[in-house]
């Protein structure tokens, strides 16, 4: 009997012919019951090689990693899903670290922390800085420390995935999953994993500047329904600070020099008013979200009883 027979490994790929065989074979070696490769229109032999290694291969109907993950999970009937990249950076032999907490019932979502053992050359300095920045922003905004929210090496129960609302098309999918875990109080465990350098000649599909900007925007925009006080309050604070600074300038010129700035006075007043209104809206929205969470928690308790 396969050790992880109720596990399906989901591997999104695009032009990973150099590494996909080692990934698929490594997953079967540790006892994973099924491997599904969702290929994003590769121009090399990725699909053929994966199929020769006994992986089920489907061609992605859309584009982007997020769409590939959603399409892949919809295709899976197994209880547990192991998600990893097909570029060889996530060691398949470490899959049990992520799967055991699920099988043992200790967690419903497990994140592989790449920063625990990052091999030389695996990530550029710019990417490491961006990774730390995004993780710090996530912890500050959403109140949870998941170690490495951008990790593509993770495992989860199918039930927990079905509770998530995911819409990201690209690399923001991991960020959305982290936010949804925090929002729905899904039990999460973080385990250390190794992050390998890509093989020589293998090109990454991640664009640090554009994709990093989208991920940061995702972290902030999703705070609207998980931490509205921060979402609206931060904008209100900026507007209020600008209005206060402008009002101070107008007041100084009026009292010290006798110069009046009628237009600037109106602008300062509008900025202050908008800042206060946004802050109040954030407080009220936070109250609504808190009540909603409490109501949902009680419903979950009733279901368990």
Backbone bond lengths (Angstrom), bond angles and torsions (degrees), N, CA, C in turn:
res aa  C-N    CA-C-N  psi(-1)  N-CA   C-N-CA  omega(-1)  CA-C   N-CA-C  phi
1 X - - - 1.466 - - 1.532 109.29 -
2 X 1.331 116.25 138.03 1.451 120.82 179.09 1.517 109.99 -67.89
3 X 1.322 116.68 137.92 1.457 120.27 -176.39 1.519 111.86 -63.00
4 X 1.334 116.59 -40.07 1.464 121.19 179.76 1.531 108.69 -118.88
5 X 1.302 116.64 57.91 1.462 120.71 -174.19 1.520 112.71 -68.75
6 X 1.333 118.23 -22.24 1.461 120.39 179.31 1.523 111.45 -97.41
7 X 1.331 115.86 23.11 1.464 121.91 179.06 1.521 109.24 -114.18
8 X 1.319 115.61 133.77 1.460 120.75 170.89 1.523 107.93 -115.83
9 X 1.311 116.93 125.25 1.460 121.37 175.69 1.522 108.67 -86.62
10 X 1.325 116.16 126.15 1.458 122.45 179.99 1.527 108.57 -105.10
11 X 1.326 116.35 119.90 1.466 121.19 -175.24 1.530 109.67 -123.89
12 X 1.335 118.63 98.69 1.466 120.36 173.51 1.532 109.30 -72.68
13 X 1.309 117.44 135.73 1.461 120.51 -177.47 1.524 111.88 -136.50
14 X 1.314 113.65 156.53 1.464 122.18 168.11 1.525 107.20 -158.12
15 X 1.312 115.82 110.59 1.468 122.42 179.73 1.531 111.78 57.17
16 X 1.330 116.43 55.67 1.471 121.86 179.92 1.530 110.92 -117.58
17 X 1.325 117.15 37.79 1.463 120.75 -176.89 1.527 112.33 -61.96
18 X 1.316 117.61 -29.91 1.468 120.90 -176.92 1.526 112.93 -73.08
19 X 1.320 117.39 -21.48 1.468 119.75 -171.36 1.516 114.84 -123.34
20 X 1.320 118.47 -18.38 1.462 120.23 -168.91 1.527 112.38 -64.00
21 X 1.328 118.25 -32.74 1.469 119.75 -179.51 1.521 110.98 -64.04
22 X 1.335 117.05 -45.38 1.465 120.34 179.27 1.526 111.22 -63.11
23 X 1.333 116.56 -36.77 1.462 120.22 -179.66 1.528 110.55 -66.18
24 X 1.319 117.15 -50.81 1.468 120.95 -177.67 1.525 111.12 -63.94
25 X 1.320 116.89 -47.38 1.463 120.09 -179.57 1.526 111.58 -64.07
26 X 1.342 116.46 -36.90 1.459 119.89 177.98 1.516 112.45 -65.01
27 X 1.319 116.83 -35.34 1.466 120.58 178.34 1.524 111.06 -67.84
28 X 1.314 116.49 -43.37 1.465 119.03 177.59 1.525 111.25 -66.06
29 X 1.327 116.80 -32.19 1.466 120.38 -179.67 1.531 112.38 -63.81
30 X 1.343 117.54 -31.47 1.471 119.86 -179.71 1.524 111.64 -90.90
31 X 1.333 117.73 2.52 1.455 120.45 173.37 1.505 116.36 98.91
32 X 1.333 118.47 11.89 1.464 120.21 176.81 1.523 108.97 -64.80
33 X 1.324 115.98 133.20 1.453 120.36 -172.39 1.510 115.30 -72.29
34 X 1.332 117.48 -32.75 1.460 120.17 -174.81 1.523 108.54 -151.50
35 X 1.316 116.40 144.74 1.465 121.85 177.36 1.517 108.44 -124.44
36 X 1.329 115.87 124.76 1.462 122.14 177.57 1.523 108.88 -114.32
37 X 1.308 116.66 121.36 1.462 122.45 176.88 1.523 108.17 -103.99
38 X 1.331 115.96 120.53 1.460 121.21 175.36 1.520 106.67 -103.98
39 X 1.316 116.13 107.56 1.461 120.41 -172.34 1.525 111.69 -96.21
40 X 1.314 114.81 128.61 1.461 121.37 -178.56 1.509 113.05 -90.52
41 X 1.336 116.70 57.84 1.468 122.87 174.53 1.527 111.73 61.81
42 X 1.323 115.74 51.49 1.468 120.58 178.77 1.528 110.80 -62.63
43 X 1.332 114.57 146.96 1.457 120.85 178.80 1.527 111.40 -102.16
44 X 1.345 116.32 6.34 1.457 120.26 177.10 1.535 109.14 -115.34
45 X 1.320 117.12 -153.21 1.464 121.20 -174.97 1.535 113.04 -96.62
46 X 1.314 117.74 22.66 1.467 120.92 -175.57 1.524 112.31 -54.58
47 X 1.308 117.51 -50.13 1.470 121.05 -175.99 1.529 111.50 -63.88
48 X 1.315 116.43 -44.20 1.461 119.86 -178.49 1.526 111.47 -64.54
49 X 1.332 116.59 -43.55 1.465 120.43 -178.84 1.524 110.43 -65.08
50 X 1.335 116.99 -43.46 1.466 120.45 179.59 1.525 110.92 -61.43
51 X 1.321 116.67 -41.79 1.468 120.52 179.60 1.525 111.11 -65.25
52 X 1.323 117.15 -38.52 1.464 120.83 178.24 1.528 112.00 -64.76
53 X 1.337 116.39 -23.69 1.473 121.13 178.39 1.525 111.82 -91.24
54 X 1.347 116.73 13.89 1.470 123.31 176.54 1.521 113.72 73.50
55 X 1.320 117.85 21.20 1.463 120.14 172.52 1.524 109.24 -86.51
56 X 1.315 115.75 147.04 1.465 119.52 170.83 1.526 107.38 -78.83
57 X 1.301 117.00 131.60 1.463 121.12 -175.46 1.521 109.53 -122.39
58 X 1.320 115.70 128.09 1.460 120.57 171.69 1.522 108.20 -126.23
59 X 1.308 115.89 146.35 1.461 119.94 178.52 1.520 108.85 -90.80
60 X 1.303 115.23 129.82 1.458 121.64 -176.80 1.523 110.78 -59.73
61 X 1.318 116.19 134.45 1.461 120.02 -179.28 1.521 112.24 -79.80
62 X 1.346 116.56 -23.71 1.455 120.39 179.52 1.511 110.92 -117.94
63 X 1.331 116.01 -139.45 1.459 120.77 178.95 1.520 109.26 -146.68
64 X 1.330 115.69 156.47 1.459 121.02 179.16 1.513 112.34 94.37
65 X 1.340 115.83 148.24 1.458 120.52 -177.21 1.526 111.86 -65.19
66 X 1.327 117.40 -39.50 1.459 120.00 -178.98 1.515 111.94 -59.81
67 X 1.324 116.05 -44.50 1.460 119.76 179.10 1.520 110.79 -65.90
68 X 1.342 116.39 -36.42 1.465 120.44 178.96 1.524 111.34 -64.50
69 X 1.325 117.01 -40.52 1.465 120.75 179.80 1.526 110.42 -65.04
70 X 1.323 117.12 -46.59 1.467 119.98 -179.50 1.532 111.19 -63.28
71 X 1.308 116.15 -43.09 1.467 119.54 179.69 1.522 110.68 -65.54
72 X 1.328 116.10 -39.36 1.455 119.57 179.61 1.516 112.64 -64.83
73 X 1.331 116.88 -45.27 1.466 120.24 -179.46 1.527 110.46 -64.38
74 X 1.324 117.07 -37.49 1.469 119.64 177.00 1.532 111.45 -60.93
75 X 1.314 116.05 -25.54 1.466 121.83 -177.96 1.529 112.16 -86.11
76 X 1.341 116.55 -11.35 1.467 122.00 -172.61 1.529 111.00 -97.22
77 X 1.321 116.50 136.69 1.463 122.09 176.50 1.523 112.66 -111.82
78 X 1.323 117.46 2.68 1.460 121.47 -178.31 1.530 110.78 -77.27
79 X 1.319 115.89 159.16 1.463 121.12 -177.88 1.522 112.13 -73.97
80 X 1.329 116.51 -32.87 1.459 120.91 -177.55 1.525 109.99 -121.75
81 X 1.333 115.01 144.62 1.465 121.33 179.23 1.523 108.85 -124.09
82 X 1.315 116.16 129.73 1.459 122.67 174.30 1.520 107.50 -108.13
83 X 1.323 116.61 120.49 1.465 121.71 -178.01 1.523 109.28 -107.82
84 X 1.319 116.47 127.37 1.462 120.17 176.35 1.519 109.77 -152.65
85 X 1.332 115.00 159.59 1.456 120.62 -179.33 1.522 110.43 -79.47
86 X 1.317 115.47 155.57 1.455 120.44 -178.78 1.509 114.16 -94.67
87 X 1.346 117.01 10.14 1.463 120.25 -175.72 1.522 113.85 -93.14
88 X 1.335 117.47 4.36 1.454 120.59 178.14 1.509 115.08 83.87
89 X 1.326 118.04 1.58 1.466 120.19 -179.77 1.523 111.99 -77.11
90 X 1.328 117.04 -23.78 1.471 121.90 177.93 1.524 109.12 -102.53
91 X 1.329 118.95 109.69 1.466 120.88 -176.48 1.528 111.80 -63.80
92 X 1.324 118.59 118.54 1.471 119.88 -179.56 1.522 112.94 -64.47
93 X 1.340 117.61 -24.44 1.466 119.76 -179.75 1.527 112.34 -68.42
94 X 1.350 116.81 -14.01 1.460 120.22 177.82 1.523 112.39 -93.30
95 X 1.320 117.30 5.99 1.467 121.00 -179.97 1.526 113.40 -55.38
96 X 1.345 120.02 -38.69 1.468 119.01 179.31 1.525 113.94 -58.03
97 X 1.328 117.59 -28.12 1.464 119.70 177.91 1.526 111.04 -60.67
98 X 1.321 115.91 -36.00 1.456 120.20 -178.94 1.520 112.35 -86.45
99 X 1.318 116.90 -31.31 1.465 120.12 -174.67 1.521 113.38 -82.36
100 X 1.321 117.30 -34.66 1.469 119.62 -175.74 1.530 113.26 -58.91
101 X 1.360 120.20 -42.97 1.470 118.69 177.86 1.528 113.02 -60.85
102 X 1.341 117.34 -30.46 1.466 120.18 177.28 1.517 110.68 -72.15
103 X 1.318 115.61 -50.32 1.464 120.68 -177.40 1.524 111.10 -62.90
104 X 1.343 116.65 -35.48 1.468 120.89 -179.91 1.526 112.64 -79.83
105 X 1.337 117.53 -6.19 1.460 121.06 179.14 1.510 114.69 79.39
106 X 1.343 117.90 16.51 1.463 120.89 -179.06 1.522 112.61 -84.52
107 X 1.318 117.78 -18.35 1.463 121.38 -178.06 1.522 109.01 -156.43
108 X 1.337 115.00 162.88 1.460 120.72 174.88 1.519 111.47 -111.12
109 X 1.329 115.32 -11.94 1.464 120.51 179.34 1.522 107.04 -146.62
110 X 1.322 117.39 128.28 1.464 122.03 -177.66 1.524 108.82 -123.87
111 X 1.329 115.71 129.52 1.462 121.87 -179.14 1.519 109.26 -108.33
112 X 1.324 116.86 129.71 1.456 121.27 175.12 1.514 110.12 -86.67
113 X 1.324 116.85 114.60 1.465 122.06 -176.72 1.526 109.83 -81.07
114 X 1.329 116.54 105.64 1.465 121.15 -178.23 1.516 112.58 -69.72
115 X 1.328 116.87 -25.96 1.464 119.90 -176.02 1.521 112.24 -72.87
116 X 1.327 117.91 -11.27 1.464 120.95 -179.22 1.523 111.57 -67.57
117 X 1.324 116.86 -33.09 1.468 120.45 -179.37 1.522 108.50 -152.81
118 X 1.320 115.53 79.36 1.457 120.86 -177.75 1.528 109.58 -95.94
119 X 1.308 116.07 118.67 1.454 120.12 -177.93 1.528 111.12 -72.56
120 X 1.329 117.78 152.32 1.468 121.28 179.36 1.528 111.39 -55.92
121 X 1.329 115.58 132.20 1.450 120.73 179.04 1.508 114.91 83.98
122 X 1.329 117.13 -1.77 1.467 119.38 -178.49 1.522 112.08 -71.56
123 X 1.328 116.61 -30.06 1.456 120.49 -177.78 1.526 109.16 -145.23
124 X 1.319 117.20 135.37 1.458 121.13 179.49 1.523 110.55 -70.97
125 X 1.335 116.07 163.73 1.461 119.99 178.51 1.521 110.98 -60.82
126 X 1.320 116.41 -39.81 1.465 120.10 178.74 1.521 110.45 -61.54
127 X 1.320 116.99 -44.07 1.465 120.18 179.58 1.523 111.99 -66.30
128 X 1.346 116.64 -38.38 1.466 119.64 178.60 1.524 110.63 -64.88
129 X 1.330 116.25 -41.65 1.469 119.93 177.90 1.522 110.39 -63.08
130 X 1.329 116.23 -46.56 1.457 119.76 179.07 1.513 112.43 -61.99
131 X 1.326 116.81 -37.86 1.461 121.27 179.15 1.525 111.06 -63.16
132 X 1.340 116.28 -44.99 1.473 119.86 178.46 1.524 110.93 -64.46
133 X 1.340 115.99 -41.46 1.462 120.30 -179.41 1.526 111.11 -62.59
134 X 1.309 116.84 -45.69 1.463 120.88 -177.95 1.520 111.26 -67.14
135 X 1.330 117.24 -41.02 1.467 120.05 178.20 1.521 111.67 -65.09
136 X 1.342 116.82 -39.15 1.464 120.13 177.81 1.525 110.73 -65.78
137 X 1.339 116.36 -41.39 1.464 120.06 178.63 1.523 110.82 -64.34
138 X 1.320 116.62 -41.08 1.466 120.15 179.02 1.522 110.86 -62.13
139 X 1.331 116.72 -45.66 1.467 119.69 -179.07 1.523 110.73 -63.61
140 X 1.341 116.29 -39.46 1.473 119.75 -179.42 1.529 111.43 -68.27
141 X 1.320 116.80 -41.00 1.463 120.59 -174.52 1.523 112.04 -82.21
142 X 1.327 116.73 -43.33 1.466 120.23 -171.53 1.521 113.72 -104.47
143 X 1.333 116.98 -4.61 1.460 120.53 170.46 1.510 116.44 73.70
144 X 1.328 118.27 17.50 1.466 121.48 179.04 1.522 109.66 -130.68
145 X 1.327 115.78 145.02 1.459 121.39 176.64 1.526 108.47 -111.25
146 X 1.332 115.80 102.76 1.457 121.23 -179.75 1.527 111.77 -103.53
147 X 1.315 116.55 18.60 1.452 121.54 173.95 1.513 114.32 73.92
148 X 1.313 117.14 -63.62 1.466 122.17 -174.22 1.523 108.51 -148.31
149 X 1.336 116.45 81.35 1.463 119.57 -172.44 1.522 112.81 -67.71
150 X 1.336 117.86 -17.49 1.458 120.32 -179.01 1.524 112.64 -89.66
151 X 1.317 116.36 1.41 1.462 120.06 -178.74 1.525 111.10 -63.12
152 X 1.330 115.12 131.84 1.456 119.84 175.62 1.512 112.68 -88.81
153 X 1.329 116.03 1.23 1.469 121.58 -179.69 1.515 108.02 -104.67
154 X 1.319 116.97 103.19 1.461 121.72 -176.79 1.522 110.21 -154.57
155 X 1.303 115.05 163.84 1.467 121.07 178.38 1.520 108.29 -137.29
156 X 1.322 116.24 150.24 1.463 119.61 -177.26 1.518 109.96 -158.22
157 X 1.313 114.70 158.64 1.460 119.56 174.36 1.523 108.89 -78.71
158 X 1.308 115.49 150.47 1.464 119.21 178.95 1.526 110.21 -63.64
159 X 1.332 117.31 -36.40 1.464 120.87 -179.99 1.525 111.44 -62.11
160 X 1.334 117.32 -42.59 1.464 119.66 -179.40 1.521 110.84 -66.43
161 X 1.323 117.22 -36.21 1.465 120.56 178.64 1.523 110.78 -65.32
162 X 1.319 116.45 -38.22 1.461 120.49 -178.75 1.525 112.03 -66.91
163 X 1.333 118.02 -20.11 1.465 120.78 178.39 1.526 112.18 -82.83
164 X 1.313 116.66 -8.77 1.460 120.58 -176.77 1.523 111.28 -89.83
165 X 1.338 114.90 146.53 1.465 120.73 171.49 1.523 106.85 -105.94
166 X 1.322 116.06 108.41 1.461 121.51 -174.64 1.522 109.76 -120.40
167 X 1.329 115.96 135.28 1.462 119.84 -178.66 1.521 113.51 -136.41
168 X 1.332 118.55 -8.10 1.464 121.32 -177.57 1.522 110.29 -62.79
169 X 1.319 115.88 138.34 1.454 120.37 178.83 1.522 111.78 -92.21
170 X 1.330 117.49 -31.76 1.455 120.75 -174.20 1.513 113.28 -107.56
171 X 1.362 115.00 -136.72 1.457 120.49 -174.86 1.529 113.18 -76.40
172 X 1.310 118.16 -0.91 1.460 120.44 176.15 1.513 113.55 -75.04
173 X 1.338 117.78 -2.24 1.462 121.01 -176.61 1.522 111.74 -61.97
174 X 1.349 117.80 -39.82 1.463 120.03 179.59 1.525 111.04 -64.34
175 X 1.334 115.83 -39.38 1.465 119.91 178.52 1.518 110.81 -64.01
176 X 1.320 116.95 -44.33 1.463 120.53 178.03 1.518 111.35 -60.52
177 X 1.320 117.11 -40.85 1.461 120.11 179.64 1.523 110.66 -63.59
178 X 1.332 117.14 -40.04 1.464 120.42 178.21 1.526 110.94 -63.98
179 X 1.328 116.51 -43.13 1.467 120.43 179.12 1.523 110.61 -63.38
180 X 1.325 116.90 -42.49 1.459 120.33 -179.92 1.527 111.70 -66.10
181 X 1.327 117.13 -34.72 1.471 119.89 175.75 1.522 110.38 -62.37
182 X 1.336 115.84 -43.71 1.464 119.87 179.26 1.524 110.95 -66.82
183 X 1.316 116.41 -40.22 1.466 120.81 -176.56 1.521 112.06 -67.52
184 X 1.325 117.04 -39.01 1.464 121.33 -176.33 1.524 112.90 -98.80
185 X 1.325 116.56 8.70 1.479 121.16 179.35 1.526 111.86 54.59
186 X 1.308 116.48 40.70 1.461 121.34 177.40 1.529 108.76 -74.38
187 X 1.332 118.70 127.15 1.468 120.76 179.98 1.530 111.33 -60.50
188 X 1.335 115.66 121.41 1.464 121.83 -176.35 1.522 109.64 -119.44
189 X 1.312 115.83 138.40 1.463 121.27 173.88 1.528 108.29 -124.43
190 X 1.318 115.98 139.57 1.465 121.85 178.88 1.523 108.60 -108.19
191 X 1.324 116.95 128.91 1.465 121.09 179.93 1.528 109.06 -124.67
192 X 1.328 117.91 145.87 1.468 120.22 179.53 1.524 111.41 -74.00
193 X 1.318 115.63 136.81 1.462 121.04 175.55 1.524 109.09 -136.34
194 X 1.298 115.47 163.38 1.462 121.75 176.94 1.524 109.37 -90.03
195 X 1.329 115.33 142.12 1.462 120.20 175.34 1.524 107.38 -118.10
196 X 1.321 115.61 113.30 1.453 121.37 -175.64 1.528 111.82 -90.62
197 X 1.317 115.32 156.65 1.460 120.58 172.43 1.525 109.06 -73.44
198 X 1.317 116.07 146.78 1.463 119.85 176.65 1.525 109.61 -66.26
199 X 1.318 117.69 147.41 1.467 120.43 178.30 1.526 111.14 -60.34
200 X 1.304 116.13 151.82 1.460 120.78 179.39 1.522 109.91 -60.29
201 X 1.327 115.44 132.48 1.453 120.68 -179.00 1.511 114.09 90.38
202 X 1.331 116.61 -6.44 1.466 121.19 178.54 1.523 108.76 -94.14
203 X 1.320 116.83 127.13 1.459 121.56 -175.36 1.522 111.12 -102.02
204 X 1.335 115.17 138.46 1.459 120.13 178.62 1.520 110.92 -76.70
205 X 1.316 116.15 149.61 1.464 121.40 175.88 1.520 112.09 -94.61
206 X 1.350 116.28 0.35 1.459 121.17 -178.94 1.520 110.15 -91.26
207 X 1.336 116.85 132.51 1.458 122.85 175.27 1.528 107.68 -107.32
208 X 1.351 117.50 107.32 1.471 120.98 -168.94 1.526 114.50 -54.50
209 X 1.328 117.66 -44.26 1.463 119.76 -174.54 1.526 111.21 -73.19
210 X 1.330 116.59 -56.28 1.467 119.60 -175.71 1.525 111.89 -67.89
211 X 1.340 116.73 -46.67 1.467 119.26 -179.85 1.520 111.36 -68.80
212 X 1.346 116.64 -37.35 1.465 119.47 177.23 1.514 111.93 -62.58
213 X 1.339 116.21 -41.05 1.463 119.71 177.59 1.516 111.97 -62.82
214 X 1.324 116.57 -41.10 1.471 120.04 178.69 1.526 111.14 -65.05
215 X 1.328 116.36 -37.87 1.465 119.61 -179.25 1.522 110.81 -67.04
216 X 1.348 116.92 -44.16 1.467 120.24 178.00 1.525 110.07 -61.37
217 X 1.328 116.40 -41.99 1.469 120.21 177.98 1.524 110.67 -62.79
218 X 1.327 117.16 -37.49 1.465 121.04 177.90 1.520 111.17 -64.25
219 X 1.351 116.51 -45.09 1.467 120.76 178.77 1.522 110.40 -57.52
220 X 1.339 116.22 -43.26 1.465 119.83 -178.25 1.530 111.72 -73.37
221 X 1.331 117.00 -46.44 1.467 119.19 -174.79 1.525 112.29 -65.08
222 X 1.336 117.33 -33.54 1.461 119.76 179.88 1.521 112.62 -73.92
223 X 1.345 116.59 -10.49 1.464 119.58 175.40 1.527 111.18 -69.41
224 X 1.325 116.84 -14.75 1.464 120.94 -178.58 1.518 112.13 -57.15
225 X 1.338 116.39 -35.66 1.459 119.52 -178.82 1.521 113.47 -109.37
226 X 1.330 118.11 -7.51 1.464 120.11 178.87 1.524 112.38 -108.51
227 X 1.329 117.58 -31.98 1.467 121.90 177.00 1.521 108.88 -143.65
228 X 1.335 117.56 68.53 1.467 120.50 -175.32 1.520 113.61 -63.29
229 X 1.333 117.51 -26.81 1.461 119.28 178.00 1.522 110.17 -61.96
230 X 1.323 117.23 -41.72 1.463 120.33 176.66 1.525 110.49 -70.12
231 X 1.332 116.84 -44.54 1.462 121.33 -175.61 1.529 111.40 -59.36
232 X 1.326 116.81 -53.17 1.463 119.79 -178.98 1.529 111.72 -82.47
233 X 1.338 115.84 -35.00 1.454 119.44 -177.64 1.509 113.30 -65.79
234 X 1.340 117.93 -35.32 1.461 120.26 179.85 1.525 111.15 -65.29
235 X 1.335 116.51 -42.48 1.467 119.93 177.32 1.523 110.22 -67.16
236 X 1.334 116.02 -42.14 1.457 119.96 178.13 1.514 112.27 -61.55
237 X 1.336 116.69 -38.74 1.463 120.47 179.41 1.520 111.22 -65.37
238 X 1.336 116.96 -40.36 1.468 120.74 178.73 1.525 110.54 -64.68
239 X 1.338 116.40 -46.57 1.464 119.75 178.79 1.521 111.29 -64.09
240 X 1.334 116.69 -41.42 1.458 120.28 178.81 1.513 112.26 -63.84
241 X 1.343 116.73 -40.84 1.464 120.43 178.65 1.521 111.00 -65.17
242 X 1.344 116.37 -40.97 1.463 119.96 178.11 1.525 110.76 -64.39
243 X 1.338 116.59 -42.19 1.459 120.29 178.28 1.512 112.12 -64.47
244 X 1.332 117.13 -39.76 1.467 121.22 178.92 1.519 110.94 -64.91
245 X 1.346 116.96 -44.16 1.467 120.50 179.22 1.523 111.01 -63.06
246 X 1.324 116.35 -41.85 1.461 120.15 179.64 1.522 110.91 -67.39
247 X 1.331 116.85 -39.90 1.464 120.52 178.00 1.524 110.85 -64.79
248 X 1.328 117.15 -37.40 1.465 120.50 178.00 1.523 110.98 -64.12
249 X 1.335 116.15 -40.84 1.465 120.28 178.17 1.526 110.99 -63.83
250 X 1.338 116.28 -45.72 1.468 120.72 179.12 1.524 110.58 -62.27
251 X 1.321 117.24 -43.35 1.463 121.17 179.72 1.514 112.58 -63.97
252 X 1.333 116.08 -40.43 1.469 119.32 -179.96 1.527 110.69 -63.39
253 X 1.343 116.27 -47.02 1.465 119.16 179.64 1.526 111.50 -63.05
254 X 1.314 117.47 -34.17 1.465 120.99 -179.03 1.524 111.30 -69.35
255 X 1.330 116.36 -48.67 1.459 119.43 -175.70 1.529 113.02 -80.92
256 X 1.320 117.77 -35.39 1.468 120.04 -175.33 1.517 113.10 -88.53
257 X 1.335 116.96 -33.41 1.464 119.24 -173.82 1.520 113.47 -121.55
258 X 1.314 116.30 -7.61 1.453 119.41 -179.26 1.516 113.62 71.74
259 X 1.320 116.24 20.35 1.467 121.04 -179.37 1.527 108.77 -98.49
260 X 1.318 115.60 130.88 1.465 119.52 179.76 1.527 110.48 -104.91
261 X 1.334 115.06 144.31 1.474 121.54 177.93 1.525 107.47 -127.80
262 X 1.331 115.91 84.93 1.458 119.16 -175.70 1.531 112.38 -62.56
263 X 1.324 116.23 -45.87 1.467 119.73 -177.85 1.529 111.16 -64.81
264 X 1.340 116.56 -43.52 1.463 119.97 179.82 1.527 111.30 -65.89
265 X 1.330 116.24 -32.02 1.465 119.71 177.61 1.527 110.88 -63.25
266 X 1.339 115.38 -42.93 1.464 119.78 178.10 1.531 110.63 -63.70
267 X 1.339 116.35 -44.17 1.467 120.47 -179.98 1.525 110.82 -61.39
268 X 1.344 116.48 -44.25 1.466 120.37 179.39 1.524 110.94 -61.18
269 X 1.331 116.40 -41.94 1.459 120.23 179.03 1.518 112.28 -63.93
270 X 1.334 116.39 -41.72 1.462 120.56 179.42 1.529 110.65 -64.35
271 X 1.342 116.81 -43.65 1.465 120.46 179.46 1.525 111.62 -62.12
272 X 1.331 116.37 -43.67 1.465 119.87 178.79 1.525 111.29 -63.57
273 X 1.332 115.98 -42.76 1.461 120.07 -179.80 1.528 111.39 -63.83
274 X 1.340 116.36 -44.46 1.462 119.65 178.62 1.524 111.39 -63.53
275 X 1.336 115.88 -40.15 1.460 119.65 179.41 1.517 112.12 -61.31
276 X 1.331 116.69 -45.29 1.464 120.90 179.83 1.526 110.73 -66.02
277 X 1.327 116.76 -41.53 1.463 120.23 -179.40 1.532 111.53 -63.89
278 X 1.328 116.35 -42.80 1.464 119.16 178.84 1.522 111.40 -64.95
279 X 1.319 116.72 -38.80 1.460 119.98 177.82 1.528 110.72 -63.62
280 X 1.330 117.18 -43.71 1.461 120.75 177.92 1.528 110.93 -64.14
281 X 1.337 115.87 -40.22 1.464 119.63 178.51 1.522 110.43 -63.39
282 X 1.329 116.37 -38.59 1.458 120.27 177.57 1.515 111.87 -63.26
283 X 1.330 117.15 -41.43 1.468 121.20 179.12 1.525 110.59 -63.07
284 X 1.339 116.55 -46.03 1.463 120.20 -179.92 1.534 111.42 -65.19
285 X 1.338 116.08 -41.82 1.466 119.70 179.05 1.520 111.06 -63.96
286 X 1.325 116.69 -38.41 1.458 120.66 178.68 1.526 110.72 -63.86
287 X 1.323 116.39 -37.42 1.463 120.49 177.16 1.523 110.96 -63.73
288 X 1.341 116.52 -43.37 1.466 120.73 179.11 1.529 110.66 -62.73
289 X 1.335 116.35 -44.76 1.469 120.51 179.76 1.526 110.89 -62.42
290 X 1.334 116.93 -41.09 1.463 120.90 179.28 1.524 110.98 -62.69
291 X 1.329 116.78 -44.44 1.463 120.61 178.30 1.529 111.27 -63.68
292 X 1.336 115.61 -39.54 1.465 119.46 179.04 1.522 110.88 -63.78
293 X 1.324 117.44 -41.72 1.465 120.79 178.85 1.526 111.10 -63.96
294 X 1.320 116.20 -40.59 1.456 119.67 179.70 1.525 110.55 -65.09
295 X 1.325 116.03 -41.23 1.463 119.68 178.40 1.524 111.09 -64.22
296 X 1.329 116.40 -41.82 1.463 120.35 179.28 1.523 111.28 -65.90
297 X 1.336 116.45 -37.25 1.466 119.96 178.27 1.518 110.75 -63.24
298 X 1.333 116.53 -41.17 1.463 120.07 179.04 1.526 111.36 -65.70
299 X 1.330 116.37 -38.45 1.464 119.70 177.85 1.522 110.44 -64.04
300 X 1.344 116.12 -42.02 1.469 119.92 178.02 1.526 111.07 -63.09
301 X 1.336 116.70 -38.55 1.466 120.10 178.45 1.523 111.06 -63.98
302 X 1.340 116.07 -39.75 1.463 120.03 178.73 1.528 111.15 -65.50
303 X 1.324 116.55 -37.60 1.461 120.15 178.77 1.518 110.95 -64.93
304 X 1.339 116.10 -39.48 1.461 120.19 -179.92 1.523 110.98 -67.55
305 X 1.341 116.79 -34.49 1.463 120.51 178.79 1.533 110.94 -71.64
